[in-house]
Amino acid sequence: MSSLLNFQWPAFGFAFLFATTVSAQPTNWNGPAPAIVPELQSAARHFEKYDVVLAPDKDEAEYWAGAPSVARDAQGVFWLAARMRSPEFARSLRGYEIRLLRSTDGIHFERVKSIRRADVPIPGFERPALRFDSASKKFKLYACGPWREGPWAIIKFADADSPEKIDPTTARPVIQAPAPRYERDVSVTEYKDPVILQAEGKYHCYVIGYIRRNERIFHYISDDGEKWQPVGDVNAPVMDLTGWHNFFVRPSSVLPLGVGYLFVYEGSSTQWFDPVYNIGIGLGFTFDLHHVTELTPASPLALSTTPGSFHTFRYSDWHWVNGEIWVYAEVSKANSAHEIRLFRIPVAGR
């Protein structure tokens, strides 16, 4: 097995176990399919078992339940924010609802609230970010979409005692694209899909930024989760377009390791069928939450184990739960519907 999976994490010793892939492709596509390199495939079988925690409203192509964000409150209750998507609407505006759900075990969820586009109002949603503030005992909900008919931006709702009490009309932009600094400035034009965490005395937000039609990772920090500033130059991305993620590279999740952090990213290749949506995940490591050392340059580590035309495994959210790593992710099915799956990874030596 690759030395990547034998890496001894500071404070923990464990191996990560990841997904396999099936080479199903549309009949008119003769290019390479997303795949996991041979030295990682022995770990793939540990990603074959999963629970479906949220299905799309219709089990049909392009109906998606996805973009999960999970938070746990002071009593250990699990809260899930998800984006619901339908092909009935125009591309990039298909996210019609942020669905909020509750669970006592992290597996079986019940809907407690729906925030629809008209409630904000906003033309469409993508990935939300739900977090519980242990100091204030309140929930913070972030989302993204075209703000006031302008570019995509990161928005935030007013904090609430419970996700059920979040008021859609309180949404306002908190991270917006910078103005060009000169005539031909190569600037980020839009932001979407926030990944939020509290660490090292700050709030951190990793976002997808569109720059020259590519999706890249950008890093913002905040003292209070309300006012944000870029880390370093506003147009300097965190990771490069290279290798198997030479088309897109995007933030997915950050998992504390005691000393340093596992940085989970996702991406796609120009060689794959429809790389806008055909996405896999990889791993990096960071000590300072900004400089990332890539651990998976050869291939993705997780792809759908039930692929059709797409092998998509994206928008994953990673958590420590009862000595295991729980991974919630949006994953494609054979019929091109997407569902949210939970993978529970046992950790060696714990």
N, C-alpha and C positions, 0 to 999 in steps of 0.2 A: 504494500500500500504506500502511496505517496507520503513523503515526510510531512506534507501539509497536515495530514490527519493525525500524525504522530507528534505534532507540536505540543510541548508541555506548557500549558498556560500558567502564568504566574498565579499563585494561590489555589489553583485547581489543576487536577490532572484529568483530562477527559478527551474523548474522541467524538467528532461530529459525524453523524450518519445521514447520508443524503440520498436524493431521488434518482431514479433511473428514467429511461426514455424509450419510447417505441417509435419506430420509423414510419409512421403513417403520414402521408403527404397528399395534397390535392393532386389530381391526375395531370394537371397542366404544369406542375412544378418539378423540375429536374435538378434543382440545386441541392446543396447539402442541408440536412435537417439539424436543428439543435441537438447536441449530444454531449454526454459526459465522457471524459477521457477514461480509458480502460483502468488506469490505476485507482480511480475513485469508485468504480462501479460495484466493488464488493461491499461498500458502505450503503449503496443505493437501496437495498432491500429494506432498510430500517425506515425509509420514507414511504413504503408501500401501504402501511397501515395508517388509517386516519378516521376521524369522525367528521361528518358533515354538520357544521354548526349553523349554516344559513344557506338555503337554496334560493335561486332566483324565483321571481313571481311566476314565470312560465319556464318550463323545462324545454326551451327551444333555442336555436342558434341566436347569438347576440343578446340574449337576456342574461344579465350578469348580476349576481350578488357578490360584492367584493370590497376591496380597499379597507380591510378590517383594521380597527384601532381599538385596543383593549386596555381598560384601566380597572384597578381594584381599589375599593374604598377601605376605610379603617376597619371594617368588619370582615374584610376578605371577600366581599361580593364582587363578582365580575360584571363589568359593564362593557358593552360592545357598540361601537359606532361603525356603520357600514354604508357604502354607497350602492344604491340600487339603480340599475341601468337598463334601458329598453331600446331596441332598434327602431322603434316607431318615431324617434326623433332624429334630428340632424346630427351627423358626426361631430364630436367634441361637445355636444350639448345633450347627450343621452342620459346623463345622470339626473334622474328625476326626484330622488329622495335621499336624505340621510336618515337611516333607520337606527334607532337607539334601542338596545335590548339589554336584558338583565338575566343573570344566572348565578346560582349559588355554588355550582360545581365547575363552571367554565366550559361545559360541554353542551348542556341543554339550555337554550336561551329563549326568552319570551319577549316579544316586542312591548315596549313601554311608551314609545313616542315616535312620530314621523315628522320630520322637517322637510316639507316639500318646497320646490323652487318658488312657487307663488307666495309662500309664507315670508320670504326674505325681503323683497323678491330678487331673483337672480336667474339667468337663463339656463344654468346647468351646474351640477356639482361634479367633483371628482373626490379624491381621497380626503376624508376627515382625519382629525387627530384629537382624541379624547384623553385627557389626563386628570388625575386626582391630585390636588395640592394638599400635601400632608400638613402644611402649616395652617392654611385657612379652612381646611376641611371642605373645600368647594371644588366643583368640577369645572375644568376649562375645555371648551370645544372650539376647535379651529376647523376651517374648511377652505375650499378654493373654488373659484369660478370667475367668469367675466364680470367685473364690477362696474355697474352703471354703464353698461354697453361698451366698456373699454377693455383693455387687456386683462388676462387672467391675473388674479391677485390672491394672496392669502388673507382670509377674513377670520374674525373671531367674534364669538357671541359673548354676552355678559356671563360672568361666572354664576353658577347656581349650586344650591345645596344638593341637588340630585339631577341627573340627566333629564328626568321627566319634567323638570321645571325650567329648562333652558328656553329662553324666549327668542324665537327666530327673528323678530323685528329689531333685535339689538345688534345684529351683525354689522361689522364695520371693517374696512381694510386695515391690516397691520403691517403687511409687507407688500410693497408694490415695486414695479420695475423702475430702475433709475432713469433719469433723463439723460440722453446722449450728452457727452462732454464736449464734443466737437463734431464737425460735419459728417465725417465718415467713421465715427466711433463704433466699435463692435461691442454693442451693449446688450445686456439681457433685455428681452422684450416682454416676457411674461413669467410668472411664477405659478407653480401648482404643487399639489401633493405634499403637504408638510409632514415631517417626522419630528416630533417634539419630545424632549426629555429634560429633566432637571439633574444636573451633575456639576461637580466642581464649583458650586456656589452660584451657578447661573442657569437660566433656561437656554437650551440650545434648540435651534430649528434648522433642519436640513430640508432643502426644497429642490424641486426640479426647476431649473431655469432654462428657458429657450434662448439660445444664442447661436446665430447663423443657422437656424433650422435644426439644431441638435439639442438633445436633452442632456444637461449636465447637472452636477451636484453643487449647490451653493450653501454656505454655512452662515447663519445669523445667530447672535446672542442677545440676551435680554436679562435685566435684573428682576423684572416683574412679570414677564410673559405678555406685556402689553406694548412696550416700545422696544423696537428691535434695531440692531445695527449690524452691518456685515462684518465678518471676521476677515481682515485683510482687504485687498482690493475688491470692490463690488462686482467686478467682472472676471475674477479669478476663480475657476472651478476647483473643487476638491480633488477629483480624480480625472484621469485622462481617457480619451477615446482610443482604445488600443485592443489588440487581440480579439477575443470573442465578444467584447463589448465596444466595438469600433463604430457602431451606429448610435446607440444610446448608452449612457450610464447614469443611474438614478439611485437616490437614497431609498433604503427599505426599512432598516431598523438598527438600533444600537443596544447592545446587551452588556451591562457591567460585568466585569470578570474579577473584581476585587482589586487587581492591579492592572489598569488598562481596560480597554473596551473592545468587544467584538463589533466590527462595523459591517453590517449586512447591506450589500448593494445589489442592484439588478441591472441587467443590460441586454443588448441584442447586437447581432452581427449584420453587416450589409449583405452577407451571403445567404442569410436565412430568408425563407418565405415570409413576407409581410412583417419586417422587423419592428414596425411601430407597435404591434401587439404580441408578437411572438417573443416572449421575454423569459429569461431565467435568472437565478440569483447566484451570487458568489459571496465570498467573505474577505474582509480585510481586518487589520488590527491597528488600534491607535492608542497612544498614551495620553495625548493632549486634546483629543476630540476634533482635531483639525488635519493633522498630517497622518495619512492612512497608508499603511504598508499592505499591498495586495497579497493575499494568500492563495488566490485561485486564478492565476493568469492563463492557465491552459484551457479551461472550459468552465461552464456553470457547474454548480454543485447540486442544484435542484431544478428539475423540470417536471411537468405533469407526467404522472404514471398512467394517465388515461387519455392520451392525446388523440386528436383527429388531425385536422389541418394545423392546429396550433398545439405547442408544447408548453403553454404559458404557465408560469409559477411566479407570481409577482405580489407586490404590496404585502409582504410578510411582516408580521409583528411578533417579536421574540421576547419571551418572559421566563424567569425562573419561577417554577411552581413545584413545591413539595420535592425538591431535589432533582427535578427534571427540567428540561428546556421544552417549553410549550411554544409551538410556532403556529400562529394563525396566518393563513395565506389565501389569496384568491387564485384558484387553479382552474384551468380549462378542462372540459369534458370532451368526449368524442364527438358530440353534436354541436360543439362550439358554444354551448352555454358555459357560464362560469359559476362556481359555488365557493363558499368559504369553508375551508377544511382546517381541522386542528390536528397537528402532528405532535406526539408526545415522545420526546427523545430522552431515554435514560442516560445518565452521566456516569461514566466509569469512575470508581473510587469514591463515590458519594453515597 
